[in-house]
């Protein structure tokens, strides 16, 4: 069966490349996903799946504790779900991938047009090629092999093409609320064919540091919020050290900072000759796979409260802390989970080597599926994160087809083969 699946995927290699090119050539940035979703829906209809396409209800989702989005309506941003019904008696598998991409940035930094889908040197270039339309193409090829070879599975396969992952997962949340769940899930984010049973989450935060304004000529009569913000930054670095010292999981052995706290924005002051009275810091707080978002928020709040013991100024002028913008739910699946065993075995069969098993250094929609959707999720796919969101984003095409073969075999062994149809 492995030989037949390999042969099918090899015969359809050109069609797979053409499909990925079509997807990359559609600039599916936030709010502009409809065209690529229509393409995906057409593919699913061609595979004879039951297709469900809808625009998430932003207002209805807004009150959900896991909802996170910079917008409250999704006109022009539909989700697409295709269901391959099994014969019964097998385990179900949910395949989830997002079609939204980040903006391309400065085009003069690109060697090729960012939406060209240019193929050269065995790589396909374009925004979204690796994050994560290459992974989505691998899923569609895997389903194509199952259907093309007439393999009737016992368990259901649910394919989800979602929006809004780059802003926190509203598309996947909408699919969960709609009722889609399975015995397990797989997301082909760009792991460079590594297997991630665990992934960190993250949240955005904002801290306001207060000072006291004065004329620059008598700055000693004021209190610089910029100088006080340096104390706050150093204090946060100590929190990062303390939180990471608790991480003993061997899956993070190759990661020097498993759950970083990154400060990405600093704004303060309004006049060169004035002592600044306010500084705003904005950042991203990493959340451990087994940690709750609420627990991380509480620890940050307590830590900021301890600044009064570092500098007396903060006793009467405590910094303000708020959480805003994006958040990604952490996720953790037991490395001994049955899907893990199936995926490992199929990887070995195809690659003839041992896979690398690690914890993800970034968040995905897998945390939502695992924690909220009660669908334990593994992350495994083609592409590398070192080119995602960068100029000249690309994917090694061979990895797309290797991933497709492994995923097709995983479907077969996880869901179970009922029969081969003529």
Phi, psi and omega per residue, in radians:
X1 nan -0.656 3.104
X2 -1.068 -0.728 3.131
X3 -1.088 -0.700 -3.130
X4 -1.177 -0.709 3.099
X5 -1.141 -0.756 3.110
X6 -1.041 -0.771 -3.127
X7 -1.109 -0.740 3.141
X8 -1.085 -0.815 -3.119
X9 -1.129 -0.663 3.095
X10 -1.107 -0.754 3.136
X11 -1.142 -0.467 -3.103
X12 -1.824 0.363 -3.124
X13 -1.074 -0.823 -3.112
X14 -1.096 -0.698 3.121
X15 -1.145 -0.642 3.105
X16 -1.132 -0.729 3.105
X17 -1.116 -0.751 -3.135
X18 -1.101 -0.687 3.117
X19 -1.126 -0.791 3.125
X20 -1.100 -0.676 3.073
X21 -1.066 -0.775 3.111
X22 -1.013 -0.752 -3.105
X23 -1.165 -0.749 -3.104
X24 -1.198 -0.547 -3.111
X25 -1.272 -0.145 3.057
X26 -1.711 2.046 -3.096
X27 -1.363 1.422 -3.024
X28 -1.549 0.999 3.027
X29 -1.254 2.994 -3.054
X30 -0.960 2.210 -3.111
X31 1.584 -0.095 -3.083
X32 -2.202 0.625 -3.033
X33 -1.610 -0.161 -2.978
X34 -1.052 -0.756 -3.074
X35 -1.076 -0.781 -3.131
X36 -1.231 -0.560 3.107
X37 -1.208 -0.581 3.038
X38 -1.132 -0.661 3.073
X39 -1.102 -0.782 3.130
X40 -1.102 -0.777 3.141
X41 -1.048 -0.685 3.106
X42 -1.094 -0.693 3.092
X43 -1.108 -0.725 -3.115
X44 -1.189 -0.670 3.059
X45 -1.081 -0.708 3.124
X46 -1.111 -0.478 3.101
X47 -1.527 0.038 3.098
X48 1.138 0.641 3.023
X49 -1.584 2.711 3.005
X50 -1.356 2.097 -2.976
X51 -1.876 2.335 3.094
X52 -2.170 2.096 -3.121
X53 -2.241 2.189 -3.105
X54 -2.683 2.731 3.044
X55 -1.621 2.168 3.141
X56 -0.967 2.548 3.121
X57 -1.506 1.654 -3.092
X58 -1.046 -0.755 -3.133
X59 -1.153 -0.670 3.135
X60 -1.207 -0.564 -3.134
X61 -1.433 -0.340 -2.980
X62 -0.994 -0.570 -3.121
X63 -1.508 -0.021 -3.115
X64 -1.308 2.366 -3.101
X65 -1.083 -0.368 3.140
X66 -1.748 0.071 -3.141
X67 -1.314 2.351 3.123
X68 -2.640 2.019 3.136
X69 -2.865 2.549 3.067
X70 -1.347 -0.027 3.133
X71 -2.359 2.790 -3.129
X72 -2.032 0.204 3.029
X73 -2.457 2.676 -3.035
X74 -2.243 0.618 3.054
X75 -1.079 2.224 -3.113
X76 1.455 0.104 -3.120
X77 -2.296 1.205 -3.085
X78 -1.433 2.666 2.892
X79 -1.516 2.673 3.043
X80 -2.299 2.258 3.081
X81 -2.224 2.324 3.049
X82 -2.101 2.344 -3.114
X83 -2.021 2.178 3.017
X84 -1.767 1.795 -3.061
X85 -1.255 2.324 3.094
X86 -1.526 2.984 -3.138
X87 -1.340 -0.270 -3.120
X88 1.900 2.646 3.097
X89 1.531 0.087 3.141
X90 -2.107 3.049 3.121
X91 -1.516 2.533 -3.139
X92 -1.619 2.642 3.122
X93 -2.351 2.322 3.109
X94 -1.811 2.224 3.109
X95 -1.923 2.130 -3.008
X96 -2.209 2.293 3.060
X97 -2.564 2.604 -3.141
X98 -1.842 2.594 -3.137
X99 -1.865 -0.193 3.122
X100 -1.250 2.490 3.132
X101 -2.193 2.731 3.061
X102 -1.353 2.743 3.109
X103 -1.013 2.738 -3.043
X104 -1.368 -0.298 -3.127
X105 1.342 -2.669 -3.099
X106 -1.243 2.035 -3.059
X107 -1.181 -0.431 -3.138
X108 -1.252 -0.116 3.060
X109 -1.570 -0.067 -3.132
X110 -1.675 2.381 3.058
X111 -1.268 -0.651 3.070
X112 -2.058 2.857 3.025
X113 -0.967 2.344 -3.044
X114 -1.114 -0.231 3.095
X115 -2.143 0.566 -3.092
X116 -1.449 -0.562 -3.005
X117 1.170 0.437 -3.111
X118 -1.049 2.342 3.082
X119 -1.945 2.135 3.097
X120 -2.712 2.441 3.119
X121 1.041 0.550 3.134
X122 1.331 0.189 -3.141
X123 -2.151 2.566 3.058
X124 -1.931 2.204 -3.044
X125 -1.779 2.553 3.041
X126 2.589 2.687 3.119
X127 -1.097 2.216 -3.123
X128 1.612 -0.119 -3.113
X129 -1.018 -0.751 3.142
X130 -1.697 -0.494 -3.097
X131 -2.178 1.533 -0.105
X132 -2.478 0.736 -3.115
X133 -1.217 -0.442 3.025
X134 -1.117 -0.729 3.085
X135 -1.151 -0.697 3.100
X136 -1.094 -0.700 3.097
X137 -1.095 -0.688 3.085
X138 -1.052 -0.712 3.107
X139 -1.090 -0.796 -3.112
X140 -1.160 -0.623 3.070
X141 -1.160 -0.694 3.114
X142 -1.090 -0.785 3.092
X143 -1.133 -0.662 3.102
X144 -1.073 -0.687 3.120
X145 -1.144 -0.745 3.124
X146 -1.063 -0.842 -3.125
X147 -1.252 -0.722 -3.087
X148 -1.136 -0.522 3.128
X149 -1.590 0.031 3.103
X150 1.207 0.592 -3.120
X151 -1.579 2.004 3.117
X152 -1.632 2.021 -3.094
X153 -1.487 2.749 3.072
X154 -1.404 -0.794 -3.109
X155 -1.591 2.775 3.114
X156 -1.304 2.617 2.965
X157 -2.078 2.215 3.124
X158 -1.975 2.007 3.117
X159 -1.745 2.171 3.140
X160 -2.054 2.189 3.002
X161 -1.971 1.861 -2.942
X162 -1.991 2.849 3.086
X163 -1.855 2.939 2.885
X164 1.258 0.251 3.115
X165 -1.107 -0.665 -3.066
X166 -1.147 -0.248 3.133
X167 -1.969 0.157 3.038
X168 2.218 -0.030 2.968
X169 1.725 0.407 -3.113
X170 -1.097 -0.560 3.133
X171 -1.150 -0.807 3.106
X172 -1.176 -0.665 3.069
X173 -1.020 -0.744 3.131
X174 -1.091 -0.657 3.123
X175 -1.200 -0.636 3.090
X176 -1.145 -0.819 3.137
X177 -1.079 -0.547 3.133
X178 -1.255 -0.240 3.027
X179 1.940 0.084 -3.114
X180 -1.406 2.182 3.058
X181 -2.706 2.890 -3.117
X182 -2.666 3.118 3.119
X183 -1.202 -0.470 3.105
X184 -2.858 2.957 -3.099
X185 -2.455 2.763 3.090
X186 -2.417 2.271 3.071
X187 -2.057 2.102 -3.126
X188 -1.543 0.925 3.003
X189 -1.133 2.851 -3.061
X190 -1.278 1.581 3.129
X191 -1.765 0.062 -3.033
X192 1.039 0.671 3.119
X193 1.119 0.313 2.935
X194 -1.462 2.825 -3.116
X195 -1.957 2.176 -3.107
X196 -1.972 1.788 3.027
X197 -1.439 -0.226 -3.137
X198 -2.309 2.625 3.127
X199 -2.598 2.479 3.076
X200 -1.322 2.741 2.967
X201 -1.830 -3.100 3.101
X202 -2.822 2.787 3.120
X203 -2.517 2.612 3.060
X204 -1.641 2.439 3.131
X205 -2.334 2.810 3.100
X206 -2.345 2.326 3.111
X207 -2.146 2.264 3.072
X208 -1.830 2.097 -3.137
X209 -1.796 2.246 -3.058
X210 -1.794 2.509 3.030
X211 -2.270 -2.758 3.062
X212 -2.396 2.160 -3.041
X213 -1.264 2.624 3.056
X214 -2.817 2.942 3.065
X215 -1.218 2.485 -3.137
X216 -1.080 -0.443 3.129
X217 -1.262 -0.358 3.069
X218 -2.242 0.900 -3.031
X219 -1.054 -0.404 -3.141
X220 -1.155 -0.218 3.086
X221 -1.564 -0.146 3.116
X222 -1.927 -3.108 3.073
X223 -2.290 2.004 -3.055
X224 -1.289 2.082 3.058
X225 -1.151 -0.465 3.089
X226 -1.155 -0.795 3.130
X227 -1.149 -0.663 3.106
X228 -1.200 -0.542 3.122
X229 -1.161 -0.504 3.077
X230 -1.112 -0.688 3.078
X231 -1.084 -0.750 -3.141
X232 -1.104 -0.767 -3.134
X233 -1.071 -0.798 3.117
X234 -1.098 -0.645 3.119
X235 -1.127 -0.715 3.121
X236 -1.156 -0.623 3.082
X237 -1.071 -0.632 3.102
X238 -1.182 -0.639 3.071
X239 -1.108 -0.750 3.108
X240 -1.012 -0.779 3.122
X241 -1.070 -0.759 -3.103
X242 -1.153 -0.745 -3.126
X243 -1.162 -0.689 -3.102
X244 -1.329 -0.429 3.087
X245 -1.134 -0.382 -3.139
X246 -1.428 -0.234 -3.095
X247 -1.421 1.913 -3.139
X248 -1.958 0.012 -3.068
X249 -1.086 2.168 3.135
X250 -1.096 -0.321 3.102
X251 -1.197 -0.230 3.075
X252 -1.787 0.219 -3.040
X253 -1.011 -0.576 -3.100
X254 -1.655 0.158 -3.114
X255 -1.960 1.970 -3.068
X256 -1.135 -0.513 3.107
X257 -2.363 1.574 -3.055
X258 -1.007 -0.739 -3.109
X259 -2.257 1.409 -3.070
X260 -1.197 2.751 2.895
X261 -2.007 1.909 -3.063
X262 -1.796 2.292 3.020
X263 -1.741 1.971 -3.009
X264 -1.875 -0.284 -3.108
X265 -2.413 2.367 2.986
X266 -2.411 2.212 -3.139
X267 -2.386 2.324 3.129
X268 -2.979 2.717 3.124
X269 1.368 2.746 3.131
X270 -2.481 0.034 -3.122
X271 -2.811 2.269 -3.086
X272 -1.022 -0.490 -3.092
X273 -1.732 0.302 3.095
X274 -2.129 2.527 3.006
X275 -1.272 2.186 -3.069
X276 -1.231 2.346 -3.113
X277 -1.788 -0.101 -3.141
X278 -2.575 2.412 2.982
X279 -2.317 2.387 3.100
X280 -1.932 2.202 3.056
X281 -1.956 2.353 3.061
X282 -2.232 2.459 -3.083
X283 -2.759 -3.059 -3.114
X284 -2.171 2.198 3.131
X285 -1.832 2.101 3.069
X286 -1.281 2.523 -3.113
X287 -2.148 2.275 -3.074
X288 -1.130 2.652 -3.094
X289 -0.953 -0.625 -3.102
X290 -1.701 0.180 -3.080
X291 -1.758 2.589 3.047
X292 -1.529 2.555 3.088
X293 -0.976 -0.706 -3.105
X294 -1.105 -0.658 3.129
X295 -1.126 -0.719 3.131
X296 -1.160 -0.711 3.109
X297 -1.068 -0.770 -3.125
X298 -1.111 -0.670 3.138
X299 -1.175 -0.725 3.089
X300 -1.064 -0.742 -3.131
X301 -1.096 -0.792 3.114
X302 -1.086 -0.694 -3.096
X303 -1.151 -0.751 3.098
X304 -1.101 -0.612 3.105
X305 -1.114 -0.436 -3.138
X306 -1.382 -0.048 3.126
X307 -1.071 -0.478 3.135
X308 -1.113 -0.395 3.090
X309 -1.474 -0.238 3.130
X310 -1.602 -0.690 -3.085
X311 -2.538 2.105 -3.101
X312 -0.987 -0.450 3.135
X313 -0.930 -0.660 -3.025
X314 -1.338 -0.156 3.097
X315 -1.161 -0.714 -3.131
X316 -1.748 -0.215 -3.118
X317 -2.302 1.101 -3.094
X318 -1.134 2.424 3.091
X319 -1.127 2.556 3.066
X320 -1.549 2.396 3.131
X321 -2.112 2.269 3.045
X322 -2.454 2.705 3.124
X323 -1.910 2.336 -3.055
X324 -2.577 2.944 2.988
X325 1.128 -2.443 -2.939
X326 -1.358 2.679 2.980
X327 -2.617 2.561 3.086
X328 -2.208 2.243 -3.075
X329 -1.342 2.299 3.096
X330 -1.228 2.831 3.138
X331 -2.566 2.567 -3.138
X332 -2.543 2.219 3.072
X333 -2.128 2.365 3.118
X334 -0.966 2.187 3.115
X335 -1.006 -0.250 3.078
X336 -1.648 0.170 3.141
X337 -1.031 2.501 -3.119
X338 -0.958 -0.643 3.105
X339 -1.129 -0.639 3.092
X340 -1.038 -0.763 -3.137
X341 -1.102 -0.729 3.132
X342 -1.152 -0.812 -3.118
X343 -1.096 -0.729 3.110
X344 -1.038 -0.777 -3.097
X345 -1.154 -0.704 -3.140
X346 -1.227 -0.602 3.047
X347 -1.050 -0.824 -3.135
X348 -1.075 -0.710 -3.121
X349 -1.096 -0.727 -3.066
X350 -1.420 -0.821 -3.029
X351 -1.550 -0.332 -3.104
X352 1.013 0.684 3.081
X353 -2.763 2.925 3.133
X354 -1.428 2.372 3.110
X355 -1.320 2.774 3.008
X356 -1.573 2.218 3.129
X357 -1.975 2.108 -3.100
X358 -2.455 3.043 2.985
X359 -1.691 2.426 -3.088
X360 -1.160 2.389 3.081
X361 -1.463 0.016 -3.125
X362 -2.504 2.952 -3.106
X363 -1.601 2.731 3.035
X364 -2.447 -3.061 3.050
X365 -1.324 -0.072 -3.137
X366 -1.073 -0.564 3.101
X367 -1.108 -0.713 3.085
X368 -1.094 -0.782 -3.123
X369 -1.097 -0.742 -3.087
X370 -1.245 -0.868 -3.021
X371 -1.420 -0.803 -3.058
X372 -1.637 -0.726 -3.074
X373 -1.462 -0.035 3.132
X374 0.921 0.667 -3.140
X375 -2.257 1.643 -3.082
X376 -0.935 2.236 -2.968
X377 -2.107 2.306 2.979
X378 -1.821 2.657 3.108
X379 -2.048 2.155 -3.109
X380 -2.780 2.162 3.129
X381 -2.963 3.066 3.125
X382 -1.441 2.799 3.124
X383 1.694 2.781 -3.131
X384 -2.167 2.515 -3.091
X385 -1.197 -0.358 -3.095
X386 -1.178 -0.188 3.065
X387 -2.006 -0.192 3.101
X388 -1.154 2.350 3.133
X389 1.284 -0.011 -3.121
X390 -1.676 2.802 2.906
X391 -1.055 2.653 -3.138
X392 1.061 0.577 3.043
X393 -0.973 2.437 -3.106
X394 -2.727 3.006 3.067
X395 -2.457 2.495 3.051
X396 -1.336 2.038 -3.013
X397 -1.090 -0.650 -3.135
X398 -1.001 -0.630 -3.135
X399 -1.169 -0.551 3.095
X400 -1.081 -0.757 -3.092
X401 -1.321 -0.577 3.045
X402 -1.120 -0.797 3.116
X403 -1.072 -0.722 3.137
X404 -1.054 -0.735 -3.138
X405 -1.147 -0.777 3.130
X406 -1.098 -0.738 -3.120
X407 -1.188 -0.696 3.105
X408 -1.060 -0.774 3.109
X409 -1.157 -0.617 3.096
X410 -1.122 -0.738 3.068
X411 -1.005 -0.795 -3.089
X412 -1.087 -0.803 -3.059
X413 -1.429 -0.510 3.129
X414 -1.363 -0.874 -3.085
X415 -1.364 -0.474 -3.136
X416 1.590 2.459 3.120
X417 -1.625 2.121 3.088
X418 -1.481 -0.852 3.134
X419 -2.935 2.907 2.993
X420 -1.802 2.204 3.128
X421 -1.623 2.628 -3.121
X422 -1.171 nan nan
